[in-house]
Structure formats: C-alpha cells, structure tokens
Amino acid sequence: MPVAKALQSAEAAGLDLVELNPNANPPICKLLDYGKFRYEAQKKAKEAKKHQKVVQIKEIKLRPTIDQHDYDVKLRNTRRFIEEGNKVKVTLRFRGREVVHEELGFNVLKRLAKDVEDIARVEVAPRLDSRQITMMLAEK
C-alpha cells in the first residue's frame, strides 16, 4: 500500500506506522503503538541480559617445588573454579636458578592438567615466558 494511505490508516486508528524491515523490497511496516513497542523491546533485552553467564578468569599460582598438601589445595580450588563455570589461568613462577630446571615446572602443570581432565580441557598449552610458565584451563 502507498505510504500516504498507510499513514492515513495509522492516524485513523490512533497508532504509529513503524518500519520493521527497511531493507526488504518493498519495506515492511506495521501499525502499532510505538511507545509500547519500545517498552517491550527494552524489557526483552533486560531479561536476556539477566540470563547471560559472565565467565571470569581465575588465577592459580604454583611453584615448581610445591609440596603435596599445597598441591592438593590448589587442585581443589582449580576444580571449584571450573565447576563454577570460570576459566582458570595456572601460573608457575620460578625463582633464582630454578629456571634451569624448567622440566620440573612443566611436569607440575602436566600433572595438574591430568588431575582435572575429567572436568576441564587445556585451552592454552603450557608455555614458558621468561621466568614463568602459564597454562589456561576451561570447562569441558
């Protein structure tokens, strides 16, 4: 229908002529209350925002000479973070001459990855950055 006729019918009904799809040929328009339309769109956007999940990155710091009990505590925290739906950045820092034995650090990170493989996957493989090794774990 021509635009002028559509505007007349909208005015007669006490509604607004709203263009829904301007790229279509011909453009798609609808007769409706524009204020109510905007209110419902805002309400729908707010509801969608309420249900979205924000993923945080939690960090676990380790040492190459970590004791078994300390390792168990870090493992438990890593599992808890992953079960909450967060990603875990594992950082293993070397001090002094420990960096000469970088294989010890890689072994600790491999052990951690193996211990959480039932609930997590390695997103970023362990890599050495000067005096520390970093690895990223994410939920399966």
CORURTA-V626207 format. One record per backbone hydrogen bond with DSSP energy under -0.5 kcal/mol. CO is the residue of the C=O (numbers start at 1). NH is the residue of the N-H. E is the energy in kcal/mol with one decimal. If there is no record, write none. Layout:
# CORURTA-V626207
CO/NH/E, CO/NH/E
This chain:
# CORURTA-V626207
2/6/-2.2, 3/7/-2.6, 4/8/-2.0, 5/9/-2.3, 6/10/-2.1, 7/11/-2.3, 8/12/-2.3, 9/13/-1.7, 10/14/-0.8, 10/15/-2.6, 16/18/-0.8, 16/32/-2.4, 18/20/-0.7, 18/30/-2.5, 21/24/-0.7, 21/28/-1.9, 27/29/-0.5, 28/20/-2.2, 28/21/-1.7, 30/18/-3.1, 30/32/-0.7, 32/16/-2.3, 32/34/-0.8, 33/37/-2.1, 34/38/-2.5, 35/39/-2.1, 36/40/-2.4, 37/41/-1.9, 38/42/-2.4, 39/43/-2.3, 40/44/-2.3, 41/45/-2.1, 42/46/-2.3, 43/47/-2.1, 44/48/-2.1, 45/49/-2.1, 46/50/-1.8, 47/51/-1.2, 49/52/-0.9, 52/54/-0.5, 53/55/-0.6, 54/56/-0.5, 56/58/-0.7, 56/87/-2.5, 58/89/-3.6, 60/91/-3.1, 62/93/-2.0, 63/66/-1.2, 67/71/-2.4, 68/72/-2.4, 69/73/-2.0, 70/74/-2.2, 71/75/-2.6, 72/76/-2.4, 73/77/-2.3, 74/78/-2.4, 75/79/-2.5, 76/80/-2.2, 77/81/-2.6, 78/82/-2.3, 79/83/-2.5, 80/84/-1.5, 81/86/-2.1, 82/85/-1.5, 87/58/-3.1, 88/90/-0.7, 88/137/-3.2, 89/60/-2.5, 89/91/-0.6, 90/135/-1.8, 91/62/-3.4, 91/93/-0.6, 92/133/-2.6, 93/64/-0.5, 95/98/-2.3, 96/99/-0.7, 97/100/-1.7, 98/101/-1.8, 99/102/-0.7, 100/102/-0.6, 101/104/-1.4, 101/105/-0.7, 102/106/-2.1, 103/107/-2.2, 104/108/-1.8, 105/109/-2.1, 106/110/-2.4, 107/111/-2.2, 108/112/-2.1, 109/113/-2.6, 110/114/-2.3, 111/115/-2.1, 112/116/-1.3, 114/117/-0.8, 116/119/-1.5, 116/120/-2.3, 119/140/-1.9, 121/123/-0.8, 121/138/-2.5, 124/136/-1.9, 127/134/-2.1, 129/131/-0.7, 129/132/-1.6, 131/94/-2.9, 132/129/-3.6, 133/92/-2.9, 134/127/-1.7, 135/90/-3.2, 136/123/-2.3, 136/124/-1.5, 137/88/-2.5, 138/121/-2.9
